[in-house]
Amino acid sequence: MADSFTQPHSPAIMSTSDSSTLPKLRSMVQTYISLDQYSSALYWADKLVTLSTSTPSDVHMLAHCLLLTKQYHRASHLVVSTKLHESHMGCCYVAARALHMAKEHEEAFVVLEEGEEMLKEEEMKEHDQTTLSSVYLLKGYILEALDNRPMAADAFQAALRADVFCQEAFEALVGHQMLTADEERELLHSLPFQEQEDPDLASFLYSSSLKKYSCPEELDIPVQLEPLKDNSDLLVCKVERLFYNCDYHAAFKLSSGIIKSDPYHARCLPIHIALLVELKKTNCLFQVAHSLVDLYPDWSTAWFAVGCYYYLSGRQDPARRFLSKATQLDRLSGPAWLAYGHSFAVENEHDQAMAAYFKACQLMRGCHLPLLYIGLEYSCTNNQNLAERFFTQALQIAPKDPFVLHELGVTAFNNQNYERAEKFFSDALLRVESVNRSGTSPGLAEKWESLLNNLGHTYRKLGRYTEALSFHQQALVLSPLNPSTYSALGYVQTLTNDLTAAVESFHKALGIRREDTFSTNMLNYVIEQLMSEVAPFPGYPEETPRFPPLKSPSGCLNLDTTAGNLSPSATPPLATDSQHTLADTSNLSIDCEMEDTGDTSREHDGLDMDQTL
């Protein structure tokens, strides 16, 4: 048995000659790295450096193996101690990356600064600049970790110009919202796509990721790229456009299809979670959060989903705890910071909410949502000037967003500029209706009830009562149990002198919310007006009718005055039906006859009760 045992095939059979040993060692190290056997690769790389007397390329290979085995400080020391980071591009990258992975960002930036002259010389060369692009990409990550986002954006753009296929740099710029929409378009036009062998591929894919605020439409895919139409990344880009255009039902339908085919799609999950919150699908959100925490507990997105679930369930303390954990795992997670601010805003903790929103604003420079929420908090604290300033900035980023238009209308209304408020509200309503016509939504969502009511308030201020009544009634269709809508409707009816309908509206408002002071005061006022202006019984005479005294029928009784008593002289005649009616009926029967008579007279006069009222 021992004789039949054979040794496993080795990646390389080394000879003792110096001319063949080093190349075979290098090939062996690369083979073990490709097989994810990093310890074996490290062992032979160490021997390679010793045999080659510290050749820079071999030192770079050894440092790379140390990096793969998470020996970060050892890898950095190996390069910096030999000063190779100032002369060898690969060694500079590995040393800086090792320090960056060890969370020593300032030391990593110093290493890159010491190799700055080498980087400038490398930029002047015409050969492949993939390594240079990687160094700039790493520099961007280090600057971003140091909260120097403007310089980080410049570094990411430099990486993209050095290598247009460096998608990680593009994703850092777009995914982290580091540029405005105009800056993104300028960057795309400046990239040297035409110098590549396939200029349409990267250009099409990048441009499809930038149109999140444009109208959702079918992608104009080049013929040679037609198979990409069902690619999940392109579908996620469309989901983002639908989301930012407020067509949540269509966006959720599309994102659900992506999640069904790829349950843990990293780019789709955050926006899918946001859609679940928007549509209040608590059970689905619970399932997503539970599965993510079980499988990926180190993902920021997993704890973001858990925090959103508790936020949607109304339990803000655990929501803040899990959202805080999400921001600790990924300090650059803008959605987690926004949700963290929401958990404070829903409890009117304006200062804490604004602090979270300002942090999100720093991280999401190209997104309008942090600016919108900061403006909302200023509006809640009655600081209309600052609120309008932030709303205007948000409108510049998303000029067709109905939420921004609505809030600008509220600010104009509070400033008593009703014509301007009416313009913003009308624009917002037109935008919402256009989305519903083009999307899959059956009609206006309940959330737009406030927009319709605010339009009603604005038209009331402008004296256009008919339109005000119409919008308040449309708001009742969306939210039938809103007491404020009934109060507003009753107020407009009072102004149009429809007092009876106003009483009914105020009664409905008080039936839903008994402590409604405005409705109570208005109801008392309207009833007093009715008492002074409207008769208690319309159509009836104001004075009580007088009837003649009743007379005794002749021959019924014989009065014997001499005898001093009454005695019948004959059998009294039978009373007729009419006589029984006058003598024997009660007051109730008389009232009933009067009412019948009154009805008959009204019929002859051609009057109707409703017309009299």
C-alpha positions, 0 to 999 in steps of 0.5 A, a space after each residue: 500500500 505504501 508503494 502505491 501511494 503517490 504524491 499530489 500534483 504540485 503547481 510547479 516542480 522546482 529545480 535547483 537552478 537559479 534561472 528557473 527557481 524564481 519564475 516558478 516560485 512567482 508562478 506558484 504564488 500566483 496560482 495559490 492566490 487564485 485558489 484562495 490558498 493565501 497561507 501557502 502563497 505567503 509562505 512561498 512569497 517569503 522564500 521568493 523575496 529572500 532568494 531574489 534579494 528583495 526585488 521590488 516586484 517580489 516585495 510587492 507580491 509578498 506584501 500583497 499576500 500579507 494583505 490577503 491574510 489580514 496582516 496589515 501592519 506587517 505588510 505596511 512595515 515591509 514596504 515603508 521600511 524599504 522606501 519602496 512606496 516612493 518608487 514602486 506604484 504597486 508597493 505604494 498601493 499595498 502599503 496605503 491600503 493595508 493602513 486603510 484596512 487597519 483604520 489608520 487613515 491618516 497614516 495611509 494618507 501620509 504614505 500616498 503623499 510621500 509617493 505623490 511625485 511618483 504618481 505625477 510621473 506615472 500620469 505622464 506615461 501613455 501605457 496602461 494606467 489601471 494601477 494609477 487608477 487604483 491608487 486614486 480610488 484608494 486615495 478617495 476612500 481614505 479622504 472620504 474616511 477622513 470626512 474630506 468629501 470634496 477632495 475625495 470626489 476629486 480623487 474618484 474622478 481622477 481614478 475614473 479618468 485614468 481608467 473609464 472602466 473603474 466602476 468602483 470609482 463611478 459607484 462611489 461618486 453616484 452611489 454616495 451622492 457626492 455630485 450634483 446632477 449637473 456635475 455628474 453630466 459634466 463628468 460623463 461628457 469629460 470621460 474618454 470613452 471614444 479612446 476605448 475599444 468598445 466606447 458604447 458599453 461603459 458610456 451607456 451603463 454609466 448614463 443609465 445610472 445618472 437619470 434618477 430624476 428624469 421621467 421613467 421610460 424605456 431604456 434606449 439600448 444600443 443594438 449590440 447591447 440588447 441582451 442587457 435589457 433584463 440585467 438586474 443593475 439596469 432594472 435597479 436604475 429604473 426602480 430608482 427613477 420610479 422611486 424619485 418620481 413618486 410612482 411607488 407602486 410601479 417601483 415596488 412591482 419592479 423591485 419585487 421582481 429583482 429581489 425574487 430572482 436575486 434575494 440579496 441584491 446589494 444595490 436593490 435592497 436599500 431602495 426596496 426597503 424604502 419602498 416597503 416603508 413607503 407602502 407600509 408593508 410591515 410583514 414583508 419588511 419583517 421578513 426581509 430584515 429577519 433574513 438579512 440579519 441571519 445571513 449578513 449580520 455585518 451588513 449595514 443594510 441588514 440593521 437598516 431594515 430592522 430599524 425601518 421595521 420598528 420605525 414603521 411599527 411606531 416603536 421609535 426607541 428600538 428603531 433608533 438603536 438599530 439605525 444607530 448600529 447601521 450608521 456605525 457599520 457604515 458611516 456613509 450610509 445616507 438612508 440610515 441617517 435619514 431614517 434615524 432623523 425620522 425616528 426623532 421627527 415623528 416624536 417632535 424632537 426637532 434638534 436631534 432630527 435636524 442633526 441627523 438630517 444635516 449629517 445625511 446632507 453632508 453624505 448625500 450632496 446630490 440628493 434633495 431628500 435631506 434638504 427637504 427634511 431640514 426644511 420641514 423641521 424649520 417649518 415645524 419650528 415656525 422658521 419660514 425663511 430658513 425653511 423656504 431656503 432649504 426647500 428652494 435648494 431641494 427644488 433645484 436638485 429635483 424640480 418636479 418633486 411634488 413633495 418639495 412643491 407642496 412644502 413650498 406652497 405651505 411656506 407661501 401660504 404661511 407667508 400669506 402669499 396665496 397666489 404663489 401658494 396656489 401655483 405651487 399646490 397646483 403644480 404639485 397636484 398636476 405632477 402627482 396626477 401625471 404620475 398616476 396616469 403613466 404608472 400603475 397606481 389606481 388613483 391618488 394615495 391617501 398621503 395626498 389628502 393634505 395637498 387637496 385640503 391645502 388647495 381648498 384652504 388656499 382657494 378659500 383665502 382667495 374667495 373661490 369658495 366653489 373650488 375650495 368646496 370641491 377640493 375638500 370633498 375630494 380630500 374626504 374621498 381619500 380620507 373619509 374620517 379626517 375631522 379637520 377636513 369636515 371642519 374646513 368643509 363646514 367653514 367654507 359652507 358657513 362662508 357661503 351661507 349654507 348654514 344647514 350643511 355647515 351644521 351637519 359638517 361640524 357635527 361630523 367633525 365633532 363625532 370623530 374628534 369631540 375635543 375639536 375646539 374650532 368645530 365646537 365654536 363654529 357650531 355654536 355660532 352657526 346655530 345662533 345664526 340659524 335661530 335668528 335667520 330661519 323660522 323654526 317651522 318653515 311653511 307654517 304660520 308664525 302665530 298660533 291659530 285661534 279656533 271659534 268656541 264650541 256650541 252645543 247642538 240643538 235639542 240635545 238637552 232640556 234645561 229645567 230651571 224650575 226644578 233646579 236640575 237637568 233631566 233628559 227630555 228625549 234620547 239625544 241624537 247620535 253624534 255624527 263623525 264630524 261631531 265626534 271629531 270635534 268633541 271627543 278627540 284629544 289635542 294630539 288628534 287636533 294637531 295631527 289634523 292641523 298638520 294634514 291641513 297644512 300639508 294640503 295647503 302646501 300642495 295647493 301652493 306648490 311649495 316643498 319643504 326643502 324649498 322652504 328651508 
